[in-house]
């Protein structure tokens, strides 16, 4: 997967700029396959705290991650159930976030009380390449202040949030918009529990032969 060369090298220049910002512990705004994301180096605890602060996001709400390929799963988790590989083969790269047991070395801001974090291989070439080049997972929470609408076009991004981010990539290809990524958990006997139904529907999961239930909202 490579970046579309539609800006006379601007995409590559922007990619290097964002990589530099991430390696310096800054936050960045970048496109994913569904929406714009606010992110940081997923291995940097202080940077994760910056993302939470900028968004005014609840501290007990784990930050999601993207990676640049299935081979990078080992940077996030030691989980290797066969169903995880099957899900990856069927829906990655794409908007399916899977809850996995996070490596203990990752920042606590990424995990819930049980130690689980969500990860997906992004289907957007820029987002995927960003993680791939860094050889690190990248935080990918929606680029909006908490409680405000997410954005799929540059003009819909919150100027306040952009001003607080260290760098941003706003050129095409833009996110497709629509629903955010679907979030699932793998249960016993390889059953799936849908925590949040999004761009990947329950029907799409069932059509691939997976046994699916819907999480009950407390």
C-alpha positions in Angstrom: 0.0 0.0 0.0 1.5 3.3 -1.0 0.4 7.0 -1.0 -1.3 8.4 -4.1 1.2 10.7 -5.8 -1.3 13.4 -6.6 0.4 16.4 -5.1 3.9 16.5 -6.6 5.5 15.0 -3.6 3.4 16.9 -1.1 2.0 13.7 0.4 5.4 12.3 1.1 6.6 15.7 2.6 3.5 15.8 4.8 4.0 12.2 5.9 7.5 13.0 7.0 6.3 16.1 8.8 3.7 14.1 10.8 6.2 11.3 11.6 8.6 13.9 12.9 5.8 15.4 15.1 4.8 12.0 16.4 8.4 11.1 17.2 8.7 14.4 19.1 5.7 13.4 21.3 3.2 15.8 19.6 -0.3 15.1 18.5 -1.4 15.1 14.9 -4.7 15.3 12.9 -4.9 12.9 9.9 -7.5 11.1 7.8 -8.6 7.5 8.3 -11.0 5.5 6.1 -14.0 6.9 7.9 -13.3 10.1 9.7 -10.4 12.4 10.6 -8.4 11.2 13.7 -6.5 13.0 16.4 -3.5 10.8 17.2 -0.1 10.4 18.7 2.6 7.8 19.1 0.7 4.9 20.8 3.8 4.0 22.8 4.2 7.4 24.4 2.2 7.8 27.6 2.7 11.6 27.8 1.5 12.0 24.2 -1.6 9.9 24.9 -2.4 12.2 27.9 -2.1 15.2 25.5 -4.7 13.7 23.2 -7.1 13.2 26.2 -6.5 16.7 27.3 -7.0 18.3 23.9 -10.3 16.5 23.4 -11.4 16.9 27.0 -12.0 13.2 26.8 -13.0 11.1 29.8 -9.7 9.7 31.2 -11.3 6.2 31.8 -12.3 5.9 28.1 -9.4 4.0 26.4 -7.8 5.4 23.3 -8.1 3.2 20.2 -5.1 2.3 17.9 -4.4 1.8 14.3 -1.6 -0.2 12.7 -0.1 -0.5 9.2 -0.5 -4.2 8.7 -1.3 -7.5 10.3 2.4 -8.1 10.9 2.3 -5.2 13.4 -0.2 -6.8 15.8 2.7 -8.0 17.9 3.4 -4.4 18.8 0.0 -4.2 20.5 -0.9 -7.7 21.8 0.3 -11.2 22.3 -3.2 -12.5 21.4 -3.2 -14.8 18.4 -6.5 -16.7 18.3 -7.4 -18.2 14.9 -10.5 -16.1 14.8 -8.4 -12.9 15.0 -6.6 -14.0 11.9 -9.9 -14.8 10.2 -11.3 -11.4 11.0 -8.2 -9.7 9.8 -8.3 -11.6 6.5 -12.0 -10.8 6.0 -12.1 -7.1 7.0 -8.6 -5.6 7.2 -7.5 -3.1 6.1 -10.8 -1.5 7.0 -13.1 -0.1 9.7 -13.2 -3.0 12.1 -11.7 -2.4 15.5 -11.0 -5.5 17.5 -10.5 -5.6 21.3 -7.3 -7.4 22.2 -5.3 -7.8 25.4 -2.8 -4.9 25.4 0.9 -5.5 26.0 1.8 -4.4 29.6 4.4 -2.0 28.2 1.8 0.1 26.4 0.4 3.3 28.1 -2.5 2.7 30.5 -4.6 5.3 28.6 -5.0 2.7 25.8 -6.6 0.0 28.0 -9.8 -0.6 29.9 -10.0 -2.1 33.4 -9.5 -5.6 32.0 -6.4 -4.6 30.1 -8.1 -4.5 26.6 -7.4 -2.0 23.8 -9.0 -1.7 20.4 -6.9 -2.0 17.2 -7.5 -2.0 13.5 -5.4 -1.9 10.3 -6.7 1.3 8.7 -7.9 1.2 5.2 -6.7 4.8 4.5 -3.4 4.8 2.7 -2.0 7.8 4.6 -3.0 6.5 8.1 -1.7 3.0 7.3 1.6 4.3 5.9 2.0 6.6 9.0 2.0 3.6 11.3 3.9 1.4 9.0 6.8 3.9 8.6 7.0 4.5 12.3 6.8 0.8 13.1 4.5 1.8 16.0 0.8 1.7 16.7 -0.8 5.2 16.3 -3.7 6.5 18.4 -6.8 7.1 16.3 -9.6 8.8 18.2 -12.0 11.0 16.2 -10.7 14.6 15.7 -13.3 16.5 17.6 -13.8 17.9 21.0 -15.8 15.5 23.2 -19.5 16.0 22.6 -19.0 17.7 19.2 -19.6 16.1 15.8 -16.7 14.2 14.1 -15.3 15.4 10.8 -14.9 13.8 7.4 -13.9 17.0 5.5 -11.2 19.5 6.3 -13.7 22.4 6.6 -15.6 20.5 9.3 -12.6 20.2 11.6 -12.7 22.2 14.8 -10.3 25.2 14.4 -9.7 25.0 18.2 -8.6 21.4 17.9 -6.4 22.1 14.9 -4.7 24.9 16.7 -3.8 22.6 19.6 -2.4 19.8 17.4 1.2 19.7 16.5 0.7 18.9 12.8 -2.1 18.0 10.4 -2.6 16.4 7.0 -5.7 17.8 5.2 -5.1 16.9 1.5 -7.0 14.2 -0.4 -7.8 11.4 -0.2 -10.3 12.5 2.4 -12.2 10.2 4.8 -15.3 8.6 3.2 -17.5 9.7 6.1 -20.5 7.8 7.3 -20.3 5.6 10.4 -17.2 5.2 12.5 -15.4 1.8 12.8 -17.2 -1.1 14.2 -15.9 -2.3 17.6 -16.0 -6.0 18.5 -14.8 -8.4 21.2 -13.9 -12.1 20.7 -15.8 -14.2 23.3 -15.4 -17.9 24.2 -15.9 -20.5 21.4 -14.9 -17.8 18.8 -18.2 -15.9 19.2 -18.1 -12.2 18.5 -19.7 -9.5 20.6 -20.4 -6.2 18.8 -19.7 -3.3 21.2 -20.4 -0.6 18.6 -21.9 -1.3 15.2 -20.4 1.0 12.6 -19.2 0.8 9.1 -18.9 -3.0 9.3 -22.5 -4.2 9.9 -23.6 -7.2 11.9 -24.9 -8.7 8.7 -21.5 -8.4 7.1 -19.9 -10.3 10.0 -22.6 -13.0 9.9 -22.2 -13.3 6.1 -18.6 -14.2 6.7 -19.7 -17.1 9.0 -19.1 -15.5 12.4 -21.4 -16.1 15.3 -22.4 -12.6 16.5 -24.2 -11.1 19.5 -24.9 -7.4 20.4 -23.5 -6.0 23.6 -26.2 -4.9 26.0 -26.1 -1.2 27.0 -26.1 -0.7 30.8 
